[in-house]
Amino acid sequence: MTATVGTLEGSRLWSHPELGLHAVLGAMGSVRLGAPGQDWAALVPLVEVTATGHGRLWSGERFIETAIGDRLAYRDHETVQHGNRARTTIRLADPRTGLVAEVVLETVVGAGSLRSRVRLVNEGAAPLRLESVSTLTLGGVTDADGGLDGLTLHWADNDWLAECRWHEAPFREHIAPLSRSAHGHEGRGCFERCSQGSWSTGRHLPMGALTDRSGRSWLWQIESSAGWRFETGEREGAAYVALFGPDDAHHQWWHTLAPGEEFTTVPAVLVRGGTGGLDTAFGELTDHRRLIRRDHPDHRALPVIYNDYMNTLMGDPTTDKLLPLVAAAARAGAEIFVIDAGWYDDDAQGWWDAVGAWEPAQGRFPGGIQEVLDAVRDHGMVPGLWLEPEVVGVRSPLARTLPPEAFFRRGGVRLTEHGRHHLDLRHPAARAHLDAVVDRLVGEWGVGYLKLDYNINSGPGTENGPESPGAGLLGHHRAHLDWMSGLLDRHPGLVLENCGSGGLRMDYAQLSVAQLQSTSDQQDPLRYPPIAAAAATAVAPEQAAVWAYPQPDHTADRIAFTLTGAMLGRIHLSGFLDRMNDEQFALVRSAIRVYKDIRPEIAHARPFWPLGLPGWEDAWIAHGLRGRDATHLAVWRRERPGAPQSRTLPLPQLRGVALRPQVLQPTTADATVAWDAVEGKLTVGLPRPDTAVLLALNTTA
């Protein structure tokens, strides 16, 4: 490890060659990120802060142009090098309030990504009530012609059963040209996306992008399980991007810093893609995600998971229902068997509002749940259980025995949402309770997999004493991540799946600790393809759990369709496999064998989308993974009026390469494949609608 304290060489404090960015020091001490030759006025202060009594210099909807951000002046900086990673800390100070901002910029040699977070310290004599703090800002973004007309804006809506729905629009469609020269001021508005409540991705993914006509792109991700917000707009003829955690206006977050106290923002990452468009940028972002997460053997092994819930037992497991499924799942090739919701339900009024103790239901398992867990192990699989740790049902005894301070409260009143209370994992009693539960399930019962669900949106957060609700939510989520890390420290082989009613808490605060992410609760196999294909925008492929639920009443095409959709992620197998005939079961086994053959490539492959990111109603959808030694491509054709029976997929990165496309799964689709090396185009024919195929694009050499 080496450390260097920067000396000023001209006006550059820091540089990132792959991004083409520099931290530039201005004449008055301000520091801004930009590229050589850019207009200083178009750049944005490195940190933007609003605090009570210290607002913005130009009022509006934007959270840039803040008074404190304008005053923050360079103090010093240093870089610490550790192997191929570098961490640069740039310190700024506000002479009026005494606030010091330490901006930490993390980079990797050769990587086109920049990760940032900001630590604020109050070195002044009076408390400072923070209302918003940026994590990362960037200005001076233009198209290849130096203007804004060629920029395209990208963002993703996210909803229950309809995750990862990407949209694009011309930048000028949302940021109108205002003829600034006519009135001497910038606009007051911006394009923004933000979270609402405790589902971090209940409305949108914490991501966005700008691309230009040449295919170059800026892509960003905010790594927060609590509040987050990004904005982009126009500043002095160029676009800017500002990334934030929670703030007062959108998340009821404020944080009072007494003299000597500090606060650290959530992290965010900025990625630069070359002329390959968003595919290149998402490849860089995928590399970043793999770099920041906790190391775990699951990321390399990619075991096949069977889960009894989706379109199968649906929260009604019993010994008699499970044992045939255990045997069938093992014969199909599953390596983990998860008993989902309901294993604790022995209540005549139902389990939803009575959960919390997480004890097995005697009526469901007359011989004890251990009989089923033992059967799973006897069939060579790892047993797993579903758990919703952060909630306690209003009828649970724990709602009365745990102290009031162990729950979310606002205005001194305990929160109730959909029949549940919400635990605050900063409280030692809440954490001790959950530690005891997991240590029993894992340490005593031998469970090796936990699906951690989260099915309520608790709103802006909790008030513990004088704190704001948003600060309480952020504090809880940081404690929740620490709790999960503690589980893995004590049980290193344990695998954790993150679920929030599917993909409603699909963020890289969670996924830096959890091994897998449930991508959706979508039960219609014909609706799942756009979710499965776009999941790799939000999650590294080897962490993206995609349901495959073949059923005995399905046709061969439908069985192949639902299985193929999960082949480039993590197969979450379900369905009544025990009731299938031999031909149907053979289709399942064949798909699982193919998956096991290709999964070593998934663990390090980069995603791409030959037809662009999928639309919700698209007839043809294509999603690929480009690995070190192989390229695989999943193609779906859904029944839509006027949809052709074949589609040509542009693969410009493979132009001139002699390929031998091979159909891996299924052999029953009657697919035709033709490769044009001169044009770099692959034509895929699927004669029947609602079919799908997995291809290997092998070189002929």
Secondary structure, DSSP 8 states (H G I E B T S, - for coil): -EEEE---BTTEEEEETTTTEEEEE-TTS-EEEE-TT--GGGS-BS--EEETTB-BSS-SS-S-SBHHHHH-EEEEEEEEEETTEEEEEEEEE-TTT-EEEEEEEEEETT--EEEEEEEEEE-SSS-EEEEEEEEEEEEEE--TTSSSTT-EEEEEEEETTEEEEEEEEEHHHHS----HHHHS---S--EEEE-BTTBTTSSEEEEEEEE-TTS-EEEEEE--SS--EEEEEEETTEEEEEEES--HHHH---EEE-TT-EEE---EEEEEE-TTTHHHHHHHHHHHHHHHS---THHHH---EEESIIIIITT---HHHHHHHHHHHHHHT-SEEEE-TTTT---TT-STTT-SS----TTT-TT-HHHHHHHHHHTT-EEEEEE-TTEEETTSTHHHHS-GGGB-EETTEE--BTTEEEB-TTSHHHHHHHHHHHIIIIIIT---EEEE------TT----TT--HHHHHHHHHHHHHHHHHHHHHH-TT-EEEE-BTTBTT--TTTTTT-SEEE------TTTSHHHHHHHHHHS-GGGEEEEE---TTS-HHHHHHHHHTTTTSEEEE-S-GGG--HHHHHHHHHHHHHHHHHHHHHTT-EEE-TT-S--TT-SEEEEEEE-SS-EEEEEEE---TT--SEEEEE-GGGTT--EEEEEEE-TTS--EEEEETTTTEEEEE-SSSSEEEEEEEEE--
